[in-house]
Amino acid sequence: MSATNPRDEYEALNHAVDRLVRRIPWADEESVRLMVAEEVAALSEARLRHFIPAMVEARVLRRLRAPGPLPVSA
């Protein structure tokens, strides 16, 4: 698994989770994975899939930096 050259979208999303957990140490991995899954679902209709991992990572990072409790759907 290479973070700079992932084989597929799934691998790229796993790398994104790892980066997010390292970047925001108070966010637990399970919550980050849930947020990633929510953002992937929100972008499920996108036809151009190449940029999905980067877009998901940016959206989750924005959510993690928002004030208040972790915004994770139940």
C-alpha positions as CSV (number, residue, x, y, z in Angstrom):
1,M,0.0,0.0,0.0
2,S,1.5,3.3,-1.1
3,A,0.0,6.5,0.3
4,T,1.2,8.4,-2.8
5,N,0.0,5.9,-5.4
6,P,-3.0,3.9,-4.0
7,R,-4.3,1.0,-6.1
8,D,-7.9,2.0,-5.8
9,E,-10.4,4.3,-4.1
10,Y,-10.8,2.1,-1.1
11,E,-7.0,2.1,-0.4
12,A,-6.9,5.9,-0.9
13,L,-9.8,6.3,1.6
14,N,-7.9,4.2,4.1
15,H,-4.9,6.4,3.7
16,A,-7.1,9.5,4.2
17,V,-8.4,8.0,7.5
18,D,-4.9,7.4,8.7
19,R,-3.9,11.0,7.8
20,L,-7.0,12.5,9.5
21,V,-6.4,10.5,12.7
22,R,-2.8,11.6,12.8
23,R,-3.7,15.2,12.1
24,I,-6.6,15.4,14.6
25,P,-5.4,13.3,17.5
26,W,-8.5,13.8,19.6
27,A,-10.7,12.2,16.9
28,D,-11.0,8.5,17.4
29,E,-10.6,6.3,14.3
30,E,-14.1,4.8,14.5
31,S,-15.7,8.3,14.3
32,V,-13.4,9.3,11.5
33,R,-14.3,6.1,9.5
34,L,-18.0,6.9,10.1
35,M,-17.6,10.4,8.8
36,V,-15.6,9.1,5.8
37,A,-18.4,6.6,5.0
38,E,-21.0,9.4,5.3
39,E,-19.1,11.7,2.9
40,V,-18.5,8.8,0.4
41,A,-22.3,8.1,0.4
42,A,-23.0,11.8,-0.1
43,L,-20.7,11.7,-3.2
44,S,-22.0,8.4,-4.5
45,E,-23.5,9.9,-7.6
46,A,-20.3,11.5,-8.7
47,R,-19.2,10.2,-12.1
48,L,-15.5,11.3,-11.9
49,R,-14.3,9.0,-9.0
50,H,-10.6,10.0,-9.2
51,F,-10.9,12.9,-6.8
52,I,-13.4,11.4,-4.3
53,P,-10.8,10.5,-1.7
54,A,-9.3,14.0,-1.7
55,M,-12.8,15.6,-1.5
56,V,-13.9,13.2,1.3
57,E,-10.7,14.0,3.3
58,A,-11.3,17.7,2.9
59,R,-14.9,17.5,3.9
60,V,-14.2,15.3,7.0
61,L,-11.3,17.6,8.0
62,R,-13.8,20.6,7.9
63,R,-16.2,18.7,10.0
64,L,-13.5,17.7,12.5
65,R,-12.4,21.3,12.8
66,A,-15.9,22.6,13.4
67,P,-16.7,23.8,16.9
68,G,-18.7,21.5,19.2
69,P,-19.0,17.8,19.5
70,L,-18.0,15.4,16.7
71,P,-20.6,15.7,14.0
72,V,-21.3,12.0,13.3
73,S,-24.7,10.7,12.3
74,A,-26.1,8.0,14.5
